[in-house]
């Protein structure tokens, strides 16, 4: 069998690289402009290398009883890591993936094809436009993992965007977003305030070192119209290789104290990560 070789290609938003994992036979790391974006094991879609993906998977696992099919809308596709995970853990799920970078989609389709009968539909388009076009109460879960380069685009951070997500979710649905920030958390605190203005229940999942402001990192924001399974999420997150904490209730209120919801006119993208925060060689 031939050894897999790296693939480099110019895509819409820069340069994408697919690099094989020497420790796993059919596993690949996708980077865009040097920043790791996705990790996929084609032989084991349930293997999630990135901590933020593991935390979103906890939200997906807790969204319904095991193996029950879900309707999931993914905003941001990358290498389709989480759609593959849902297809493997919840067969029969209907999933729609929106990815703005057509060049990236072509690269992933060619080198990391989905399994036949996965139930995953992938389209090229703008995440907010496709969200706003989606039918009312049509999704059990919305997963938002959209980065233009290494930043969350501003138009996916506002009250209008959060209201669109709330409309598309079913009454017991969950919204989960991969965000990134560091102290003093101006962006992350504004996101908590924005989604708390729209959803009755919000929590953050992140490593304690990130929440304490010791380093820049990812945080998963989870929102729902109905009560979140905070205890279950906390147990799962605490068992990760890099344990995370679930911030909610009064602790989350203190974290976001003084932050205000963001309108479209005032929306800004997430901050540029400090040099070396996420880059790989």
N, C-alpha and C positions, 0 to 999 in steps of 0.2 A: 504493500500500500504506500502510495506517495505521501510524503510529509506535507501537511498543509503549509502554505506560504502566505505571508501578509499580503493584503490588498490595499492599495491606496488609490483614492479617486477624488477628483474635484466634484463637490456637490453644491447645491444652491447657496449654502451658508458657510462655505469654506472648504476645508480638506478633511475627508473622512478616511479613517484607517480601520481595517479589520485585522486583528492580530490573534493568531491561534494561541491557545493556552497549552503550554507544554505538558501540563499535568493532567489534562482532560482531553480525550481524543478528538471530540467534535465540539469543543467549546471555543468561543470567540469573544474577544473584547472589541467593542466599537468605540472609537474616539472621534471627536470632531474638533478640529483646531487644537489638538493636543489634550483636550479635556475628555475624560472617560464619560461616555454617555450610556452605554448598555453593555451587559454581559449575557451571553446566551450559551446554554449547553443544549445542543440539538438532540442529544440522546437522553437528557434528563431535564425537561423544562421546569421541573420543580426546584432545581438547584438555583438559588438566587445568591449571587456573589456580593452585590451591593447592599449595604445596610438599609438604605432608604427603600429599596425594592422589597426587602424582607418586611419592613414596617407597613408598607402598603399592602403586602400579601396578608399580614395579620388582619387588616381591615376587611379585605376580601374574604378571608376565612371566617370572620365573625359576622359577615353580612347576612348569613342564612345558615340553616343546618347543613352539615357536610354533604357534598355531592349534589346539592340542589342546583339546577341550572339557573343562571342569572343573565339579565340583560345589562351589559356593561358598555358604557361609552368611554373610550380612551381619547383624551386630548393630548396629542403628542405620541409618536409611535416609536422612534428610535429603532432598535432591533427587535421590537415586539416581544420583549421579555415577559411583561405581565400578561398580555393577551395569551401567550403560550402557556403561562402558568394556570390561568383560569381554564383554558381548554383542557388541560391535563387533570386539574383537580375537580372541575365541575363540567363534565362532558354534557354536551347539548346546549351549553350557554350560547347566546347570541351576542356577538361583540362587534362593535364598530370602532375603527381606529382612524383618527384624523391626524395627518402629518403634513406640515406645510412644505417640507423640503422634498421636492420631487426626485432630485438626484439621489438623496439618501434612500428614499423608498425603492428606487431602481436597484441600488446596490444591495440592499437587504433582500429584496425579492430574488435577485440573481444568486446570491451566495448563501443566504440563510432562509431558504423557503419554508413556509408554513407546512405543517403536516396536512395531508389530504383529509377533508371533512372536519377541519378545525372549527368551523363556524365563525371565523374571523373575517370581517370585511374591512379592507383597508382603502381609504380614499385620500387623495391629495387635496388639501384645503386649509383654510384658516380656522383655528380652533374655536374662536369666539363666533365667527359666522356660522359654522356648522352647529355649534351649541344653540345659537339663537334660532336656527332653522329646525331643530329637533322638536318632536311632538311633546305635548304636555305629558307628564307622568309616564315617560317611556323608558326610564332607566332605573335599575336597582342600585347601581353604583356608577359614579362618574370618577374616573381617575385622571387627574391633571398632572402631566409631567412634561411641561413645555418650556424649553429653554432656547432662546434665540442666541446662539453662541453659548455663553455661560450665564445668561441672565434670563429671568422670567419676564416676558414682554409686558409692558405697562397695561395694555388693553385687557389683560387677563387678571387684573388685580382690583377692579373697581366694584362698587355697589351694583351697577347694572349687570356686570358679569356674574356676580354672586346671585343676583335675583334670577338670571337666566338659568343658572345651575339648579336653583331651588325649584323653579317651574318644571324642569325636565325630570327631576327625581320623583319617584313614587313616594307615598307618605312615609314609608319606613326606609327610604333610600339613604345612601351614604355618599358623601363627597370626600375625596382624599386627594390632597395636592402635595407634590414634592416642591418644597421651597428651600431657599438658602439665604443665610444672613449671619452676621456676627454682631457683637456688642457695638453700639447701644441698641441694636435691634429695631431701628426706626422702621424698616420695611416689614419685618415679621410682626411687630406689634400692630402696625396699621392693618395687616391682613387679618389678624385676630379680631380687631375692632370691626372691620368691614364684614366679616362673615358672622360675627355675633349679632350684627344689626339685622341680618337676614334669617339666620338659622337659630333655633332655640337652644341647640346643643353644639358645642365646639370643644375640641381638645387638640393638644400638640403632642407629637411623639418625637423625642430627640434624645441624644446622649446627654447626660448631666453636664459634661464639659462644655457642650455647645450652649445649653440653657444658662449656664453660669457665666457665659461670655468669655471663656478661656480660649476659644478658637472659633473660626468661621466654619460653618458646616450646614448639613441638611437638617430640615425639620419637616415632618409630615403633619399638615393641618387636616383635621377630620371634622366634618360638619354634618348635621342631620336635623330633620324636623322632630325626630323622636329621640328618646334617651339613648346615649351611646353605651356600649358594653365596656365601660372604662376598666373595670376590674379584669375582665378577660384580656383586653388589649395590654394592660399593664403586666399581666402574667407572661404573655407571649413575648413582649418586648424585653422583659427582664431576663428571659432565657436566651436571648440572642448572643452571638459570639462577642459582640460589643453591646452590652446591655444598654437599653434606653429607658427613659422615664416618660410617663404620660402626665402631662400638665393639664389640669382641668379645674373647674369650680373656682374657689376663692384664690387658689394659687395662680390660675390663669388670669383672673381679674387683676391681681397684683402685677403680673408680668406685663399686661397691656394697659395698665393705668395711665390715663392721660392721652392715649392714642385715639385718633378719630377715624371714622370710616372714610374711605377714599372715593371721590366722584371721578367720572371719566376725565374731567378737565384737569384734575390734580394728580392723576395716576402716574406713577413712575415704575420702571422695572426694578427688579431686585438688584442689589449692589453688585458690582464687579468683584469677583473673588480676589483676595490678595494673591500675589504671585506665588505659585506653587501649591495653592490650596487643593486643587483637584487635578493638576496636570500630571501627565505620565510621559516617560521618555519615549 
